[in-house]
Amino acid sequence: MIAKTFSATVLGIDAYLIEVEVDVSVGMSVFNIVGLPDSTIKESRDRILSAVNNSGYSFPVRRVV
């Protein structure tokens, strides 16, 4: 694991703390999000890639999980 941070989400009127872990390792250039059970994964992936690019950072040419 390279980094860990915390975020939150709201479901109905309840708030939930989420622990986010990132690992960058040698391998084919791929970006995976694991742990979400539905189509939210694709939306989250697109938003994260867009946020990184629009922040002036470049995405590593490595395996990101």
MDAnalysis code that builds the backbone (N, CA, C; Angstrom):
import MDAnalysis as mda
import numpy as np

u = mda.Universe.empty(195, n_residues=65, atom_resindex=np.repeat(np.arange(65), 3), trajectory=True)
u.add_TopologyAttr("name", ["N", "CA", "C"] * 65)
u.add_TopologyAttr("resid", np.arange(1, 66))
u.add_TopologyAttr("resname", ["MET", "ILE", "ALA", "LYS", "THR", "PHE", "SER", "ALA", "THR", "VAL", "LEU", "GLY", "ILE", "ASP", "ALA", "TYR", "LEU", "ILE", "GLU", "VAL", "GLU", "VAL", "ASP", "VAL", "SER", "VAL", "GLY", "MET", "SER", "VAL", "PHE", "ASN", "ILE", "VAL", "GLY", "LEU", "PRO", "ASP", "SER", "THR", "ILE", "LYS", "GLU", "SER", "ARG", "ASP", "ARG", "ILE", "LEU", "SER", "ALA", "VAL", "ASN", "ASN", "SER", "GLY", "TYR", "SER", "PHE", "PRO", "VAL", "ARG", "ARG", "VAL", "VAL"])
u.atoms.positions = np.array([
    [0.849, -1.172, 0.000],
    [0.000, 0.000, 0.000],
    [0.896, 1.236, 0.000],
    [0.577, 2.182, -0.872],
    [1.381, 3.388, -0.960],
    [0.773, 4.548, -0.169],
    [-0.569, 4.584, -0.062],
    [-1.211, 5.681, 0.665],
    [-2.566, 5.250, 1.200],
    [-2.988, 5.924, 2.265],
    [-4.307, 5.678, 2.845],
    [-4.899, 7.030, 3.237],
    [-6.174, 7.222, 2.938],
    [-6.883, 8.436, 3.333],
    [-8.317, 8.065, 3.679],
    [-9.061, 9.017, 4.160],
    [-10.446, 8.755, 4.532],
    [-11.372, 9.688, 3.774],
    [-12.558, 9.207, 3.496],
    [-13.605, 9.978, 2.841],
    [-14.921, 9.602, 3.504],
    [-16.020, 10.092, 2.961],
    [-17.333, 9.760, 3.516],
    [-18.355, 9.678, 2.396],
    [-19.426, 8.972, 2.654],
    [-20.535, 8.886, 1.713],
    [-21.837, 8.948, 2.492],
    [-22.890, 9.318, 1.796],
    [-24.208, 9.409, 2.419],
    [-25.131, 8.424, 1.727],
    [-25.843, 7.651, 2.525],
    [-26.846, 6.719, 2.025],
    [-28.124, 6.998, 2.806],
    [-29.097, 7.600, 2.124],
    [-30.305, 8.032, 2.829],
    [-29.961, 9.173, 3.763],
    [-30.226, 8.992, 5.049],
    [-29.872, 10.032, 6.024],
    [-28.655, 9.640, 6.857],
    [-28.058, 8.511, 6.526],
    [-26.897, 8.022, 7.269],
    [-25.604, 8.356, 6.538],
    [-24.582, 8.736, 7.288],
    [-23.255, 8.997, 6.739],
    [-22.330, 7.853, 7.131],
    [-21.471, 7.468, 6.209],
    [-20.538, 6.369, 6.449],
    [-19.119, 6.823, 6.146],
    [-18.197, 6.476, 7.031],
    [-16.782, 6.743, 6.836],
    [-16.212, 5.683, 5.905],
    [-15.410, 6.113, 4.937],
    [-14.803, 5.196, 3.973],
    [-13.289, 5.328, 4.061],
    [-12.605, 4.217, 4.117],
    [-11.148, 4.194, 4.104],
    [-10.706, 3.914, 2.669],
    [-9.848, 4.778, 2.124],
    [-9.383, 4.640, 0.746],
    [-7.902, 4.287, 0.771],
    [-7.543, 3.177, 0.147],
    [-6.147, 2.750, 0.063],
    [-5.743, 2.696, -1.405],
    [-4.513, 3.109, -1.692],
    [-4.000, 3.105, -3.061],
    [-2.684, 2.363, -3.088],
    [-2.521, 1.528, -4.091],
    [-1.263, 0.819, -4.301],
    [-0.830, 1.040, -5.740],
    [0.405, 1.469, -5.931],
    [0.976, 1.637, -7.265],
    [2.124, 0.651, -7.364],
    [2.062, -0.235, -8.356],
    [3.098, -1.257, -8.487],
    [3.506, -1.413, -9.945],
    [4.599, -2.099, -10.138],
    [5.100, -2.365, -11.479],
    [4.129, -3.304, -12.181],
    [3.876, -3.045, -13.428],
    [2.966, -3.883, -14.200],
    [2.388, -3.096, -15.354],
    [1.475, -3.718, -16.077],
    [0.825, -3.044, -17.190],
    [0.074, -1.825, -16.669],
    [0.032, -0.769, -17.472],
    [-0.665, 0.447, -17.091],
    [-2.161, 0.174, -16.993],
    [-2.671, 0.134, -15.763],
    [-4.084, -0.151, -15.529],
    [-4.520, 0.578, -14.267],
    [-5.791, 0.962, -14.220],
    [-6.356, 1.662, -13.069],
    [-7.607, 0.915, -12.645],
    [-7.580, 0.291, -11.462],
    [-8.704, -0.507, -10.975],
    [-9.263, 0.075, -9.689],
    [-10.594, 0.037, -9.585],
    [-11.267, 0.383, -8.334],
    [-11.965, -0.883, -7.877],
    [-11.699, -1.292, -6.654],
    [-12.314, -2.510, -6.132],
    [-13.114, -2.174, -4.881],
    [-14.108, -2.993, -4.602],
    [-14.865, -2.829, -3.377],
    [-16.267, -2.287, -3.555],
    [-16.581, -1.725, -4.712],
    [-17.929, -1.219, -4.942],
    [-18.718, -2.241, -5.750],
    [-19.966, -2.502, -5.382],
    [-20.699, -3.616, -5.977],
    [-21.482, -3.325, -7.254],
    [-21.488, -2.100, -7.768],
    [-22.369, -1.822, -8.902],
    [-21.732, -0.894, -9.924],
    [-22.559, -0.246, -10.729],
    [-22.077, 0.616, -11.803],
    [-21.417, 1.886, -11.286],
    [-21.429, 2.107, -10.000],
    [-20.753, 3.261, -9.412],
    [-19.260, 3.208, -9.707],
    [-18.732, 2.021, -9.899],
    [-17.302, 1.854, -10.168],
    [-16.886, 2.618, -11.414],
    [-17.603, 2.450, -12.517],
    [-17.233, 3.116, -13.762],
    [-17.308, 4.630, -13.614],
    [-18.369, 5.130, -12.988],
    [-18.503, 6.566, -12.773],
    [-17.361, 7.101, -11.918],
    [-17.042, 6.418, -10.847],
    [-15.964, 6.849, -9.961],
    [-14.637, 6.858, -10.692],
    [-14.389, 5.838, -11.476],
    [-13.135, 5.733, -12.227],
    [-12.973, 6.937, -13.151],
    [-14.020, 7.264, -13.902],
    [-13.963, 8.394, -14.828],
    [-13.757, 9.714, -14.093],
    [-14.412, 9.887, -12.959],
    [-14.274, 11.126, -12.192],
    [-12.875, 11.277, -11.607],
    [-12.312, 10.189, -11.124],
    [-10.964, 10.233, -10.550],
    [-9.936, 10.558, -11.624],
    [-10.020, 9.886, -12.771],
    [-9.086, 10.157, -13.868],
    [-9.186, 11.613, -14.312],
    [-10.391, 12.131, -14.436],
    [-10.602, 13.516, -14.838],
    [-10.038, 14.483, -13.800],
    [-10.274, 14.211, -12.518],
    [-9.774, 15.084, -11.449],
    [-8.251, 15.123, -11.426],
    [-7.611, 13.975, -11.592],
    [-6.144, 13.928, -11.602],
    [-5.604, 14.723, -12.782],
    [-6.158, 14.512, -13.968],
    [-5.694, 15.230, -15.159],
    [-5.942, 16.729, -15.055],
    [-7.091, 17.146, -14.549],
    [-7.416, 18.567, -14.436],
    [-6.669, 19.258, -13.306],
    [-6.052, 18.505, -12.418],
    [-5.257, 19.080, -11.332],
    [-3.825, 19.359, -11.763],
    [-3.504, 18.998, -12.994],
    [-2.160, 19.236, -13.495],
    [-1.195, 18.097, -13.228],
    [-1.686, 17.009, -12.663],
    [-0.853, 15.840, -12.416],
    [-1.009, 14.861, -13.571],
    [-0.024, 14.019, -13.748],
    [-0.157, 12.959, -14.746],
    [-0.335, 11.638, -14.009],
    [-1.112, 10.766, -14.610],
    [-1.363, 9.472, -13.994],
    [-0.140, 8.593, -14.200],
    [0.297, 7.849, -13.191],
    [1.491, 7.012, -13.353],
    [1.277, 5.920, -14.394],
    [2.327, 5.624, -15.131],
    [2.265, 4.559, -16.133],
    [2.655, 3.264, -15.430],
    [1.809, 2.868, -14.506],
    [1.994, 1.668, -13.703],
    [0.641, 1.094, -13.367],
    [0.646, 0.048, -12.592],
    [-0.599, -0.579, -12.149],
    [-1.082, 0.131, -10.884],
    [-2.274, 0.717, -10.936],
    [-2.852, 1.450, -9.807],
    [-4.105, 0.713, -9.359],
    [-4.129, 0.277, -8.097],
    [-5.299, -0.429, -7.551],
    [-5.770, 0.322, -6.330],
])
